[in-house]
């Protein structure tokens, strides 16, 4: 019968608390090996038996080599066997055969050389080293072995010759450093100096120049150290210049307490290195100034650091005019006029790529700041005039212009006492590229000079150029009123409100009405309100009209006649006029519910302030009630909206319904 029980189940699949590695297993297998199973030691009874064993082993090695002569292991086992039994001649023969098979294998050469050195065959080892470096000149290990052997034997001249042979192959930096240290050990400093000169020619790296400078600092003179640093700066040039060279040079001068020299080195480096390559240089310069400089020196460090920052940003985007402005402001703090002018000249040379005003808006401020700097700071009036003229010649006035430049140029000429030139400048601007701001600025100038006839002429040209500008009509009328010519001001207002196109016509109407009200021409003001209502039947106009009627004094008002400023209570006649205006407005807005509600709210506020409780109640009875209704929108969906139900409309609807019911009953009778 088959057993009903299944395969055995693993109860615990977790890791054992004590883990056993493969290395431990192998070690225990060797340590616990039984003596009977260990390899027996081979013993030879006589020399003949030894020779027989050696011959058998040699045949085995020869067979191995015959099968695979490119295997280094086969050759090394063969040589080790011969060396083990002191067969040095045979071992040397095997080595030579191996070199014939593997002539470019450095490990084989090293084993052969070590064998000869160990057996004290020094001359043979030298010959092998000479052969090795001749065959493998790019293997530094051979050269290191060669110079080690030569120096160990005390052959200094021979060691130097080996180094010279090695250097002709232009090895890496470690080989040159080994040669230099060799000469230093025997205090041949002139030789070491010459090696450094050849070294930096082969490997012109900043760190190698710094090593040379440290060597001269230790074994040479300060002039030699300066020569090394000067050679490094000249050889590396701008492309490969490194901040580490300048930092080391400055630190050397600081050790000698030559602080001005160190400061000059720092400044030269900061002026010639890009910011990305001089971050540590800035930090070291700051520390230097804090230690050995004064307040001006520290400020100069900060100035230099910010200058480099701006230059890097400008290099990334030369059309970033905000950076140019900040850069110019920075240079102005330094007080160096030449630097400031240089920055401004470079900045204004970055003309926007296209004749679009949005690209010129920030650029034009460079010219403005440049001209103001020349006028205010350097007091060079002629140079400031040239800056303004060049700017105006550069702007493409046929496409767009900048009124601020024309006005600043005119103001500049006025400050210099050249009134005629200023007028010619603004006249040229209006003739070439008229703008509202140009006219306004020109009029302001003439007003300050009390040339009112010129102001009139300018206003005439302005309204011819842009009759839709409401502010122009208002300013012109106010000028005439200020001159005491009310009729001319009234005529200008009439011309303004008669214009078919105005940007803000309500402003002209309001100023015209205020003008008539201030002149106590209430009938004229009332007529203006009526004319305005014919054009714009708006709740704000009705409310303003009612407010006007409240403020109009009565004809028999003695206080008004005497011109007293004390507040007088509103007369019943004025209240009646205001109520009539509100009633007319409600009638006019009967079909416009939202405007009607606005008027009723204004009327209710008026009655609460000026009327009796009966008047307030009368208006409150006309106030509507809000109801929510539903309607379909343009997309065919239902939406809620607020509607107003007025009591008067309900009463009329009820009367109509009653009349229709009576008519229906009469028809049935």
C-alpha positions as CSV (number, residue, x, y, z in Angstrom):
1,X,0.0,0.0,0.0
2,X,1.1,3.5,-0.8
3,X,1.7,5.7,2.1
4,X,-0.9,8.4,2.6
5,X,1.6,10.8,4.0
6,X,3.1,13.4,1.6
7,X,6.6,14.7,1.3
8,X,8.3,15.9,4.4
9,X,7.5,19.6,5.3
10,X,10.2,22.1,6.2
11,X,9.2,23.6,9.5
12,X,11.5,26.6,9.6
13,X,12.9,28.3,6.5
14,X,14.6,31.1,8.4
15,X,18.4,31.6,8.5
16,X,20.4,29.7,11.0
17,X,21.7,31.7,14.0
18,X,25.3,30.7,13.2
19,X,26.3,31.0,9.5
20,X,29.1,28.9,8.0
21,X,31.1,30.3,5.1
22,X,32.8,28.4,2.3
23,X,36.2,29.7,3.5
24,X,35.6,28.2,6.9
25,X,34.6,24.8,5.4
26,X,37.8,24.7,3.3
27,X,39.9,25.7,6.3
28,X,38.4,22.9,8.5
29,X,38.8,20.4,5.7
30,X,42.6,21.0,5.7
31,X,43.0,21.3,9.4
32,X,41.1,18.1,10.2
33,X,42.6,16.0,7.5
34,X,43.8,12.7,8.7
35,X,47.5,11.9,8.7
36,X,47.0,8.8,6.6
37,X,45.4,10.9,3.8
38,X,48.0,13.7,3.7
39,X,50.6,13.9,0.9
40,X,53.7,11.9,1.9
41,X,57.1,13.6,1.9
42,X,59.3,12.6,-0.9
43,X,62.8,11.3,0.1
44,X,65.7,10.5,-2.1
45,X,68.0,7.6,-1.2
46,X,70.9,8.8,-3.4
47,X,72.0,11.3,-6.0
48,X,71.0,9.1,-8.9
49,X,67.4,8.9,-7.6
50,X,67.4,12.7,-7.3
51,X,68.7,13.1,-10.9
52,X,66.0,10.7,-12.1
53,X,63.3,12.7,-10.3
54,X,64.7,16.0,-11.7
55,X,64.7,14.6,-15.2
56,X,61.2,13.4,-14.9
57,X,60.0,16.8,-13.7
58,X,61.9,18.6,-16.4
59,X,60.2,16.4,-19.0
60,X,56.8,17.3,-17.5
61,X,57.6,21.1,-17.6
62,X,58.9,20.8,-21.1
63,X,55.7,19.1,-22.1
64,X,53.7,21.9,-20.5
65,X,55.7,24.6,-22.3
66,X,55.4,22.7,-25.5
67,X,51.6,22.6,-25.2
68,X,51.3,26.3,-24.1
69,X,54.4,28.4,-24.4
70,X,52.4,31.7,-23.9
71,X,51.5,30.7,-20.3
72,X,53.6,32.6,-17.8
73,X,52.6,30.1,-15.1
74,X,54.3,27.2,-16.9
75,X,57.5,29.2,-17.2
76,X,57.5,30.4,-13.6
77,X,56.9,26.9,-12.3
78,X,59.8,25.7,-14.3
79,X,62.2,28.4,-13.1
80,X,61.0,28.0,-9.5
81,X,61.8,24.3,-9.7
82,X,65.3,24.9,-11.0
83,X,66.0,27.6,-8.4
84,X,64.7,25.2,-5.7
85,X,67.4,22.7,-6.5
86,X,70.1,25.4,-7.0
87,X,70.3,24.8,-10.7
88,X,71.0,28.5,-11.4
89,X,72.4,27.9,-14.9
90,X,69.4,25.9,-15.9
91,X,67.1,28.5,-14.3
92,X,68.9,31.3,-16.2
93,X,68.5,29.3,-19.4
94,X,64.7,28.8,-18.8
95,X,64.4,32.5,-18.1
96,X,66.1,33.4,-21.4
97,X,63.8,30.9,-23.3
98,X,60.8,32.5,-21.5
99,X,61.9,36.0,-22.6
100,X,62.1,34.8,-26.1
101,X,58.5,33.6,-25.9
102,X,57.2,36.5,-23.8
103,X,59.5,39.4,-24.5
104,X,57.0,42.2,-23.4
105,X,55.8,40.6,-20.2
106,X,57.0,43.0,-17.3
107,X,56.3,40.4,-14.6
108,X,58.7,37.9,-16.2
109,X,61.4,40.5,-16.4
110,X,60.9,41.4,-12.8
111,X,61.2,37.8,-11.7
112,X,64.4,37.3,-13.7
113,X,65.9,40.5,-12.3
114,X,64.9,39.7,-8.7
115,X,66.4,36.2,-9.1
116,X,69.7,37.6,-10.2
117,X,69.8,40.2,-7.4
118,X,68.9,37.6,-4.8
119,X,71.8,35.5,-6.0
120,X,74.1,38.5,-6.0
121,X,74.6,38.6,-9.7
122,X,74.5,42.4,-9.7
123,X,76.2,42.9,-13.1
124,X,73.9,40.4,-14.7
125,X,70.9,42.2,-13.0
126,X,72.1,45.5,-14.5
127,X,72.4,44.1,-17.9
128,X,68.9,42.7,-17.6
129,X,67.6,46.1,-16.4
130,X,69.2,47.8,-19.3
131,X,67.7,45.3,-21.7
132,X,64.3,45.7,-20.0
133,X,64.1,49.5,-20.2
134,X,65.4,49.4,-23.8
135,X,62.6,47.0,-24.8
136,X,59.9,48.4,-22.5
137,X,60.6,52.1,-22.0
138,X,57.0,52.9,-21.1
139,X,56.9,50.6,-18.1
140,X,57.8,52.8,-15.2
141,X,58.3,49.8,-12.9
142,X,61.4,48.8,-14.8
143,X,62.9,52.3,-14.5
144,X,62.1,52.5,-10.8
145,X,63.9,49.2,-10.3
146,X,66.8,50.3,-12.3
147,X,67.4,53.5,-10.4
148,X,66.8,51.7,-7.1
149,X,69.6,49.2,-7.9
150,X,72.0,51.9,-9.1
151,X,71.4,54.1,-6.1
152,X,71.6,51.1,-3.8
153,X,75.0,50.3,-5.2
154,X,76.2,53.8,-4.7
155,X,76.5,54.6,-8.4
156,X,75.1,58.1,-8.2
157,X,76.4,59.1,-11.7
158,X,75.0,55.9,-13.2
159,X,71.7,56.5,-11.4
160,X,71.6,60.0,-12.9
161,X,72.3,58.6,-16.3
162,X,69.4,56.2,-15.9
163,X,67.1,59.1,-14.9
164,X,68.2,61.1,-17.9
165,X,67.5,58.2,-20.2
166,X,64.1,57.9,-18.5
167,X,63.2,61.5,-18.8
168,X,63.8,61.5,-22.6
169,X,60.6,59.4,-22.8
170,X,58.6,62.2,-21.0
171,X,57.1,60.0,-18.3
172,X,54.4,61.0,-15.9
173,X,54.7,63.4,-13.0
174,X,55.7,60.8,-10.5
175,X,58.9,60.0,-12.4
176,X,59.9,63.6,-12.6
177,X,59.2,64.0,-8.9
178,X,61.4,60.9,-8.2
179,X,64.3,62.4,-10.2
180,X,63.9,65.8,-8.3
181,X,63.8,64.0,-4.9
182,X,66.9,62.1,-5.9
183,X,68.9,65.3,-6.6
184,X,67.5,66.8,-3.4
185,X,68.8,63.9,-1.3
186,X,72.3,64.6,-2.6
187,X,71.8,68.4,-2.3
188,X,72.3,69.0,-6.0
189,X,69.8,71.9,-6.0
190,X,71.0,73.4,-9.3
191,X,70.3,70.0,-11.0
192,X,66.9,69.8,-9.3
193,X,66.1,73.4,-10.5
194,X,67.0,72.4,-14.1
195,X,64.9,69.3,-13.8
196,X,62.0,71.5,-12.6
197,X,62.4,73.7,-15.7
198,X,62.2,70.6,-18.0
199,X,59.4,69.2,-15.8
200,X,57.0,72.2,-16.3
201,X,57.7,72.2,-20.0
202,X,56.5,68.6,-20.3
203,X,53.7,68.9,-17.7
204,X,52.6,72.6,-17.6
205,X,50.1,72.1,-14.7
206,X,49.5,74.7,-12.0
207,X,50.3,72.3,-9.3
208,X,53.7,71.6,-10.8
209,X,54.6,75.3,-10.8
210,X,53.5,75.5,-7.2
211,X,55.8,72.6,-6.3
212,X,58.7,74.3,-8.0
213,X,57.9,77.6,-6.1
214,X,57.8,75.7,-2.8
215,X,61.2,74.1,-3.7
216,X,62.7,77.6,-4.4
217,X,61.1,79.0,-1.3
218,X,62.9,76.2,0.7
219,X,66.3,76.1,-1.1
220,X,66.4,79.2,-3.2
221,X,65.7,82.9,-2.9
222,X,62.6,85.1,-2.9
223,X,63.5,86.4,-6.4
224,X,63.7,82.9,-7.7
225,X,60.2,82.2,-6.2
226,X,58.8,85.3,-7.9
227,X,60.4,84.2,-11.2
228,X,58.7,80.8,-10.9
229,X,55.3,82.4,-10.3
230,X,55.8,84.9,-13.1
231,X,56.8,82.1,-15.5
232,X,53.7,80.2,-14.4
233,X,51.3,83.1,-15.0
234,X,52.9,83.8,-18.4
235,X,53.0,80.2,-19.5
236,X,49.5,79.2,-18.5
237,X,48.0,82.3,-20.1
238,X,44.4,83.4,-19.8
239,X,43.0,80.1,-21.0
240,X,44.7,77.8,-18.5
241,X,45.2,80.2,-15.6
242,X,44.4,78.8,-12.3
243,X,43.5,80.5,-9.0
244,X,45.7,78.2,-7.0
245,X,48.8,79.8,-8.6
246,X,47.7,83.3,-7.7
247,X,46.7,82.3,-4.2
248,X,50.1,80.6,-3.5
249,X,51.9,83.7,-5.0
250,X,49.9,86.1,-2.7
251,X,50.4,83.9,0.3
252,X,54.2,83.9,-0.3
253,X,54.2,87.7,-0.5
254,X,52.2,87.9,2.7
255,X,54.8,85.7,4.5
256,X,57.4,88.3,3.4
257,X,55.1,91.1,4.7
258,X,54.9,92.5,1.1
259,X,51.2,93.3,1.5
260,X,51.0,95.7,-1.4
261,X,52.5,93.1,-3.7
262,X,50.0,90.5,-2.4
263,X,47.1,92.9,-2.9
264,X,48.2,93.7,-6.5
265,X,48.4,89.9,-7.2
266,X,44.9,89.4,-5.9
267,X,43.5,92.3,-7.9
268,X,45.2,91.2,-11.1
269,X,43.8,87.7,-10.7
270,X,40.3,88.9,-10.0
271,X,40.4,91.1,-13.1
272,X,41.6,88.4,-15.4
273,X,39.9,85.2,-14.1
274,X,36.2,84.4,-14.7
275,X,34.0,84.2,-11.6
276,X,33.5,80.4,-12.1
277,X,37.3,79.9,-11.7
278,X,37.9,82.3,-8.9
279,X,35.5,81.4,-6.1
280,X,38.3,80.5,-3.6
281,X,40.3,83.4,-4.8
282,X,37.6,85.8,-3.7
283,X,37.4,84.1,-0.3
284,X,41.2,84.3,0.2
285,X,41.3,87.9,-0.8
286,X,38.5,88.8,1.7
287,X,40.5,87.0,4.5
288,X,43.6,88.8,3.4
289,X,42.0,92.3,3.5
290,X,40.5,91.5,6.9
291,X,43.9,90.5,8.3
292,X,46.2,93.1,6.6
293,X,44.0,95.7,5.0
294,X,41.8,98.6,6.1
295,X,38.1,99.4,5.6
296,X,38.7,100.6,2.1
297,X,40.4,97.4,1.2
298,X,37.6,95.3,2.5
299,X,35.1,97.4,0.5
300,X,37.2,97.0,-2.5
301,X,37.1,93.2,-2.1
302,X,33.3,93.3,-1.9
303,X,33.2,95.6,-4.9
304,X,35.4,93.3,-6.9
305,X,33.3,90.3,-6.0
306,X,30.1,91.9,-7.1
307,X,31.8,93.2,-10.2
308,X,32.8,89.7,-11.2
309,X,29.3,88.5,-10.5
310,X,27.7,91.1,-12.8
311,X,30.2,90.3,-15.5
312,X,29.4,86.6,-15.4
313,X,25.7,87.4,-15.7
314,X,26.3,89.8,-18.6
315,X,28.3,87.2,-20.3
316,X,25.4,84.8,-20.1
317,X,22.9,87.4,-21.3
318,X,24.3,90.7,-22.7
319,X,20.8,92.0,-23.3
320,X,19.9,91.9,-19.6
321,X,19.7,95.7,-19.2
322,X,18.7,95.5,-15.5
323,X,22.1,93.9,-14.8
324,X,23.9,96.7,-16.8
325,X,22.1,99.3,-14.7
326,X,23.1,97.6,-11.4
327,X,26.6,97.2,-12.7
328,X,26.8,100.9,-13.5
329,X,25.4,101.8,-10.1
330,X,28.1,99.6,-8.5
331,X,30.9,101.3,-10.4
332,X,29.5,104.7,-9.4
333,X,30.0,103.8,-5.8
334,X,33.7,103.2,-6.5
335,X,34.1,106.8,-7.8
336,X,36.1,105.7,-10.8
337,X,34.8,107.8,-13.6
338,X,36.7,106.0,-16.3
339,X,35.2,102.6,-15.2
340,X,31.7,104.1,-15.0
341,X,31.9,105.5,-18.5
342,X,33.3,102.2,-19.8
343,X,30.4,100.3,-18.3
344,X,27.8,102.7,-19.8
345,X,29.4,102.6,-23.2
346,X,29.4,98.8,-23.2
347,X,25.8,98.8,-22.0
348,X,24.4,101.2,-24.6
349,X,26.2,99.3,-27.3
350,X,23.9,96.4,-26.6
351,X,21.1,97.7,-28.9
352,X,17.9,95.6,-28.8
353,X,17.7,93.1,-31.7
354,X,14.4,94.3,-33.1
355,X,12.6,97.6,-33.4
356,X,9.8,96.7,-30.9
357,X,9.1,99.1,-28.1
358,X,8.7,96.4,-25.5
359,X,12.4,95.4,-26.1
360,X,13.5,99.1,-25.8
361,X,11.7,100.0,-22.6
362,X,14.5,99.0,-20.2
363,X,17.3,99.7,-22.7
364,X,16.4,103.4,-22.9
365,X,17.0,103.9,-19.2
366,X,20.7,103.2,-19.8
367,X,20.9,106.3,-21.9
368,X,18.9,108.3,-19.3
369,X,21.1,107.2,-16.4
370,X,24.2,107.8,-18.5
371,X,23.2,111.4,-19.3
372,X,22.1,112.2,-15.8
373,X,25.4,110.8,-14.5
374,X,27.4,113.0,-16.8
375,X,25.4,116.1,-15.8
376,X,25.0,115.5,-12.1
377,X,28.2,113.6,-11.1
378,X,30.9,114.6,-13.5
379,X,29.5,118.0,-14.3
380,X,30.4,117.4,-17.9
381,X,27.5,119.3,-19.6
382,X,28.7,118.9,-23.1
383,X,29.1,115.2,-22.7
384,X,25.6,114.9,-21.2
385,X,24.2,116.8,-24.2
386,X,26.0,114.4,-26.6
387,X,24.5,111.4,-24.7
388,X,21.0,112.8,-25.1
389,X,21.6,113.6,-28.8
390,X,23.0,110.1,-29.6
391,X,20.0,108.5,-27.8
392,X,17.5,110.6,-29.8
393,X,19.2,109.8,-33.0
394,X,19.2,106.1,-32.2
395,X,15.5,105.8,-31.4
396,X,13.4,104.8,-34.5
397,X,10.9,107.6,-34.2
398,X,8.9,106.5,-37.2
399,X,7.9,103.4,-35.4
400,X,7.8,104.5,-31.8
401,X,9.4,107.1,-29.5
402,X,9.9,107.8,-25.8
403,X,8.4,111.0,-24.5
404,X,10.5,110.9,-21.3
405,X,13.7,111.2,-23.3
406,X,12.5,114.3,-25.2
407,X,11.2,115.9,-21.9
408,X,14.4,115.1,-20.0
409,X,16.4,116.6,-22.9
410,X,14.3,119.8,-22.7
411,X,14.6,120.0,-18.9
412,X,18.3,119.5,-19.2
413,X,18.6,122.5,-21.6
414,X,16.4,124.6,-19.3
415,X,18.8,123.8,-16.4
416,X,21.6,125.1,-18.6
417,X,19.7,128.3,-19.4
418,X,19.0,127.3,-23.0
419,X,15.2,128.0,-23.2
420,X,15.1,128.4,-27.0
421,X,16.9,125.0,-27.4
422,X,14.5,123.4,-25.0
423,X,11.5,124.7,-27.0
424,X,13.1,123.6,-30.3
425,X,13.6,120.1,-28.8
426,X,10.0,119.7,-27.8
427,X,8.8,121.3,-31.1
428,X,10.9,118.8,-33.0
429,X,9.4,116.0,-30.9
430,X,5.8,117.1,-31.6
431,X,6.6,117.5,-35.2
432,X,8.3,114.1,-35.6
433,X,6.3,111.9,-33.2
434,X,3.4,113.6,-31.4
435,X,2.2,112.0,-28.2
436,X,-0.2,113.0,-25.4
437,X,2.6,113.0,-22.8
438,X,4.8,115.3,-25.0
439,X,2.0,117.9,-25.3
440,X,1.3,117.7,-21.6
441,X,4.9,118.1,-20.7
442,X,5.4,121.0,-23.1
443,X,2.2,122.8,-21.7
444,X,3.5,122.3,-18.2
445,X,6.8,123.9,-19.1
446,X,5.1,127.0,-20.7
447,X,2.7,127.3,-17.7
448,X,5.7,127.5,-15.4
449,X,7.0,130.3,-17.6
450,X,3.6,132.0,-17.7
451,X,3.5,131.8,-21.5
452,X,-0.3,131.3,-21.6
453,X,-0.6,132.2,-25.2
454,X,1.8,129.4,-26.1
455,X,-0.2,127.1,-23.9
456,X,-3.3,127.9,-25.9
457,X,-1.5,127.2,-29.1
458,X,-0.3,123.9,-27.8
459,X,-3.7,122.9,-26.6
460,X,-5.1,123.6,-30.1
461,X,-2.5,121.4,-31.7
462,X,-3.1,118.7,-29.1
463,X,-6.9,118.5,-29.6
464,X,-6.2,118.5,-33.4
465,X,-3.9,115.5,-32.9
466,X,-6.1,113.6,-30.4
467,X,-9.6,115.0,-29.9
468,X,-10.7,111.9,-28.0
469,X,-8.5,112.7,-25.0
470,X,-10.9,114.0,-22.3
471,X,-8.2,115.2,-20.0
472,X,-6.9,117.6,-22.6
473,X,-10.3,119.3,-23.0
474,X,-10.6,119.5,-19.2
475,X,-7.1,121.0,-18.6
476,X,-7.6,123.5,-21.4
477,X,-10.9,124.7,-20.0
478,X,-9.4,124.9,-16.5
479,X,-6.5,127.0,-17.9
480,X,-9.0,129.4,-19.4
481,X,-11.0,129.6,-16.2
482,X,-7.9,130.2,-14.2
483,X,-7.2,133.1,-16.6
484,X,-10.7,134.5,-15.8
485,X,-12.1,133.8,-19.3
486,X,-15.3,131.9,-18.4
487,X,-16.8,132.2,-21.8
488,X,-13.8,130.7,-23.5
489,X,-13.7,127.9,-20.9
490,X,-17.5,127.3,-21.6
491,X,-16.8,127.2,-25.3
492,X,-14.0,124.6,-24.9
493,X,-16.3,122.4,-22.7
494,X,-19.0,122.6,-25.4
495,X,-16.4,121.6,-28.1
496,X,-15.3,118.7,-25.8
497,X,-18.8,117.2,-25.2
498,X,-19.6,117.6,-28.9
499,X,-16.8,115.3,-29.9
500,X,-18.2,112.1,-31.4
501,X,-15.4,109.9,-29.8
502,X,-14.2,110.5,-26.3
503,X,-12.2,108.0,-24.2
504,X,-14.1,109.0,-21.0
505,X,-17.0,111.4,-21.9
506,X,-18.5,111.3,-18.4
507,X,-15.4,113.1,-17.1
508,X,-15.9,116.1,-19.4
509,X,-19.6,116.3,-18.6
510,X,-18.9,116.1,-14.9
511,X,-16.3,118.8,-15.0
512,X,-18.5,121.0,-17.2
513,X,-21.4,120.7,-14.8
514,X,-19.1,121.3,-11.8
515,X,-17.8,124.4,-13.6
516,X,-21.3,125.8,-14.0
517,X,-22.3,124.9,-10.5
518,X,-19.2,126.6,-9.1
519,X,-19.9,129.7,-11.2
520,X,-23.5,129.6,-9.7
521,X,-25.0,129.1,-13.2
522,X,-27.6,126.7,-11.9
523,X,-29.9,126.9,-14.9
524,X,-27.0,126.2,-17.2
525,X,-26.0,123.2,-15.1
526,X,-29.7,122.0,-15.0
527,X,-29.8,122.3,-18.8
528,X,-26.5,120.3,-19.0
529,X,-28.1,117.5,-16.9
530,X,-31.1,117.4,-19.3
531,X,-28.8,117.2,-22.3
532,X,-26.8,114.5,-20.7
533,X,-29.9,112.5,-19.9
534,X,-30.9,112.6,-23.5
535,X,-27.6,111.0,-24.4
536,X,-27.0,108.7,-21.4
537,X,-30.1,107.6,-19.4
538,X,-28.1,106.1,-16.6
539,X,-29.0,105.8,-12.8
540,X,-25.8,107.6,-11.8
541,X,-26.8,110.6,-13.9
542,X,-30.2,110.8,-12.3
543,X,-28.8,110.4,-8.8
544,X,-26.2,113.1,-9.4
545,X,-29.0,115.3,-10.9
546,X,-31.0,114.9,-7.7
547,X,-28.0,115.6,-5.5
548,X,-27.4,118.7,-7.5
549,X,-31.0,119.9,-6.9
550,X,-30.6,119.4,-3.2
551,X,-27.5,121.6,-3.2
552,X,-29.0,124.4,-5.3
553,X,-29.8,127.3,-3.0
554,X,-33.2,129.1,-3.2
555,X,-33.4,132.5,-4.8
556,X,-34.5,134.1,-1.6
557,X,-31.8,132.4,0.5
558,X,-30.1,135.3,2.3
559,X,-27.2,133.2,3.4
560,X,-26.5,132.2,-0.2
561,X,-26.8,135.8,-1.3
562,X,-24.3,136.9,1.3
563,X,-22.0,134.0,0.4
564,X,-21.8,132.5,3.9
565,X,-20.0,129.2,4.2
566,X,-22.1,127.9,7.1
567,X,-24.2,124.8,6.3
568,X,-27.9,125.7,5.8
569,X,-30.8,123.2,6.1
570,X,-32.2,121.9,2.8
571,X,-35.3,123.9,1.8
572,X,-38.6,122.2,1.0
573,X,-38.4,123.6,-2.5
574,X,-35.0,121.9,-3.1
575,X,-36.4,118.6,-1.6
576,X,-39.4,118.9,-4.0
577,X,-37.1,119.4,-7.0
578,X,-35.1,116.4,-5.9
579,X,-38.2,114.2,-5.5
580,X,-39.4,115.2,-9.0
581,X,-36.0,114.1,-10.4
582,X,-36.3,110.7,-8.6
583,X,-39.9,110.3,-9.8
584,X,-38.9,111.1,-13.4
585,X,-36.0,108.6,-13.0
586,X,-38.3,105.8,-11.7
587,X,-40.7,106.4,-14.7
588,X,-37.8,106.4,-17.1
589,X,-36.4,103.1,-15.6
590,X,-39.7,101.3,-15.4
591,X,-38.7,98.5,-17.8
592,X,-35.1,98.3,-16.4
593,X,-35.6,96.6,-13.0
594,X,-32.0,96.6,-11.7
595,X,-31.5,100.3,-12.4
596,X,-34.9,101.0,-10.9
597,X,-33.8,99.2,-7.7
598,X,-30.7,101.3,-7.6
599,X,-32.7,104.5,-7.9
600,X,-35.2,103.5,-5.3
601,X,-32.3,102.8,-2.8
602,X,-30.8,106.2,-3.5
603,X,-34.3,107.8,-3.1
604,X,-34.9,105.9,0.2
605,X,-31.5,107.1,1.5
606,X,-32.4,110.7,0.6
607,X,-35.8,110.5,2.3
608,X,-34.3,108.9,5.5
609,X,-31.9,111.8,5.7
610,X,-34.0,114.7,4.5
611,X,-37.7,113.6,4.5
612,X,-40.4,112.8,7.0
613,X,-41.5,109.4,8.1
614,X,-44.5,109.6,5.7
615,X,-42.1,110.3,2.8
616,X,-39.9,107.3,3.9
617,X,-42.9,105.1,4.1
618,X,-44.1,106.2,0.7
619,X,-40.8,105.2,-0.9
620,X,-40.6,101.9,1.1
621,X,-44.0,100.9,-0.4
622,X,-42.4,101.1,-3.8
623,X,-39.5,98.8,-2.9
624,X,-39.6,95.5,-4.6
625,X,-39.3,92.0,-3.2
626,X,-36.8,89.5,-4.4
627,X,-37.9,86.2,-6.0
628,X,-35.9,83.4,-7.4
629,X,-36.8,82.1,-10.8
630,X,-35.5,79.6,-13.3
631,X,-34.7,80.0,-16.9
632,X,-32.8,78.3,-19.7
633,X,-29.4,79.7,-20.6
634,X,-27.9,79.8,-24.1
635,X,-26.6,76.2,-23.6
636,X,-30.1,75.0,-22.9
637,X,-29.5,74.4,-19.2
638,X,-31.7,75.6,-16.4
639,X,-30.3,78.3,-14.1
640,X,-31.5,80.3,-11.2
641,X,-31.7,84.1,-11.2
642,X,-33.1,86.9,-9.0
643,X,-36.1,88.9,-10.2
644,X,-37.8,91.9,-8.6
645,X,-41.5,92.2,-8.2
646,X,-42.6,95.8,-7.7
647,X,-45.9,96.6,-5.8
648,X,-47.0,99.0,-8.5
649,X,-46.6,96.4,-11.2
650,X,-48.5,93.9,-9.1
651,X,-51.4,96.4,-8.6
652,X,-51.5,97.1,-12.3
653,X,-51.5,93.4,-13.1
654,X,-54.3,92.9,-10.5
655,X,-56.4,95.7,-12.1
656,X,-55.9,94.3,-15.5
657,X,-57.0,90.9,-14.3
658,X,-60.1,92.3,-12.7
659,X,-61.0,94.2,-15.8
660,X,-60.6,91.1,-17.9
661,X,-62.8,89.1,-15.5
662,X,-65.5,91.7,-15.6
663,X,-65.4,91.7,-19.4
664,X,-65.6,87.9,-19.5
665,X,-68.7,88.0,-17.1
666,X,-70.4,90.7,-19.3
667,X,-69.8,88.6,-22.4
668,X,-71.4,85.5,-20.7
669,X,-74.4,87.6,-19.6
